[in-house]
Amino acid sequence: MATPVRFWLDPICPWCWVTSLWIREVAPARDLDVQWEPISLLLKNQPAVDSQYYAPVKWSYGLLRVMEAVSASDGNAAAGDLYMEFGRRIHQIGEHGWPVADALAAIGLDPAYGAAFDDEQWDAEIQRRHDEGLALVGPDVGTPIISLPDTDGNEVALFGPVISRVPGPDDSLALWDATAFLARLPEFFELKRSRTTGPAVRATDI
């Protein structure tokens, strides 16, 4: 039976993007059923409107609305595919502000979903699931968050792993096994070291 895994993401986060590529590689080998969940850096960090961080996370919040609309009608896997297209454009190509309808059409989804970008009806669901992720790990983290069941079937989660690039196949599997072990260990809270490099997100880096 596949292991249910929830992955909280904000499309604008490059670190989250790298981790999402990693878990997609790991999922078949470890029989993971990955569900894509929204966490908003706009809601989490609440940057001032005149901050340099406001416009990117506000725009990305609209992308989360579109993902919710797609998920509600076409399922979570379709929303995950749309996230991959968003990430390809944002992180690998380095483009921002493109028409959302273009990204939808590129993967065969109805461009009409793009209307959700400005539709507040999706906000309550985004907030609910955003809060679910933070309730599992605490308020002092960002994205990504990954959850899985422990040995008793209870949902447990960790922030991360934060990686600069996807490791090789063997190391990727070992990283998953370590992450799952630590998430299930109730005594464990934190491992960390200072970042010495940025995320390898451009197509030429991956």
N, C-alpha and C positions, 0 to 999 in steps of 0.2 A: 504494500500500500504506500502510495506517495506521501512524503512528508509535507504538510501544509506550511508554507513560509509566506509571511507578509513582508513586503519591502516598501517602506515609506520614502517618497521622493518629492523633490521639487525640480522641475525640468531645468531651472537656471543653474543649479549647483554642479560645477564640474567634477568635484570629488564624488558626488553621488553617481554621476554618469559613469565614471570609471568602475565604481563598485557594482553598478548594474550590469556592465559588460562582463565582469567577473562572475556574478551569480548566474547569468545566462549560460556561461560556459560550464559551470559546475552543475547546474540543475539536472541535466540528463544523466550524468554519471552517479549522482547521489539521489536520484528519483525525487526531486523537489517539485512541488506544485506551487509556483510563485504567483502570489496575488499582489498587484500593484496598488499602493495606497497613497493618498495625498497627504503631504505635510507642506505647509506654506511658510516660506521664509518671510513673507510679508506679515503673516499673522504672528509668527514666532518672534521676529526681531523688532517689528513695528518701527521701521525707520521713519524719520521725519520726512515730510513731503519734499523738503528742499535738500535732502541728503542725496549723495551720488548713488546710494544703494536703493533708493525708493523706486525709480523708474524700472530697473530690471526686474525686481521682485513683484512689482505691480503687474507688469506685463506677463510674467510667468504665472501669476495667479489666474489670469485669464486662460492660460493654457491648461491649468488644472481644471477649470470649469469645463473646457471642451473635452478633456479626458473623462470627466464624470458623465457628461452627456453620452459619449461613445460607450462607456462602460454600462450605463443603464439600458441601452438599447442593443448593443452588439456584443457585450460581455467584456470581462476583465482582460482577456487575452488581446482583444482588439485595442483596448486602451493601452496595453503594454506595447503593442506594435506602434501605436501612435507616439508613445513616449520615445521609442527608438528613433522615429523620424524626427521628432522635435530635437532630440539629442544630437542626431547626425547634423542637423542644420546649425544648431547653436554652438556645439562644441567641436565637432570635427571640421566643419566648414568655416565656422566663425561668423555666421550671419545672424542678425537679430531684426525683429520688426517686420518679418515677412508676413504676407497674408496667410492666416491659419488655414483658409480653404485650400491653399496650394499644398500644404503638408498633408491634409486629409486626402486630397485627390491623388497625391503621389503614392499612397498605399491602398488605394481603392475604396476609401471610405467616402460617404456622402459629404461633399463640401458644405452642405447646409448645417452640419454640426458646428461650423464656425460661428454661428449666431450665438452659441452658448458662451462665447468669450466675454460678452457684456451682460450675460443673463444672471441675475442675482438668485434665481431659484436654486442654483447648485451650491450656494454658499453654506447652507445649513449642513449639508452632507459633507462638504469639505471640512468644515469646522469639527463635526462629530468625529470623523476618522482621524483628522489631525490630532484631536485630543486623545483619542484611543492610543495612538503611537506614543505620545508623550507620557501618558499614564503608565505605560509599561516600563519606561526608562527614566522618567523624571524630566523636569523642565530645563535642565542645564545642558542640553545637547542640541544638535541640529539634525542634519540629514546626511547619510541615510540611517534609517533604523531598520533592523531586521528582527523578525520574531519567528519562533518555532515552538513546537510543544516540548515540554520536558518529559521525563520518564513517566510521570503521572498523568500526562495529557494536558497539563496547565500551560498556558501561553506565557513564554518568557522572551525577553528581547535584549538586544544590545544596540548601542550607537556604533556604527561602523560595520565592518572594518574600513578605515580610511586608508586607501592605497593610491600611489601615484600612477601606477600602470598595472595592467593585468599580468600576474605572474605566469610562468610556464605551466603546462597542464598538471604535472605532478605537484608543484607548489600550490597551484590553485585549489586542488582537492585537499591538500594538507591544511591550507588556510581555512577552508570550509569546516573541516573536522575540528580544528582548534576553536574556531568561532562558535560552533555548535556546542562543543564541550564547555566553554567558558560561559555561554549563555545559560546553560542548564545547571551550572554550579552556583548554588545560592550564596556561597561565601564570597564569590568574585564580584568586584566592582569596577576596577579600572587598571588599564595599562596604557602608557602614553609616552611619546618622545617628540621633541620638536621637529617640525617639518623642515627639511633641507632642500626640497625641490617642489615644483608645482605639479599639478596633474597632467599627465600625458594624454591630451584629449584630441588633438588634431589628427586627422587621418594619417598623416605622415609619421606620427609618433607611435601609433598603435600597431 
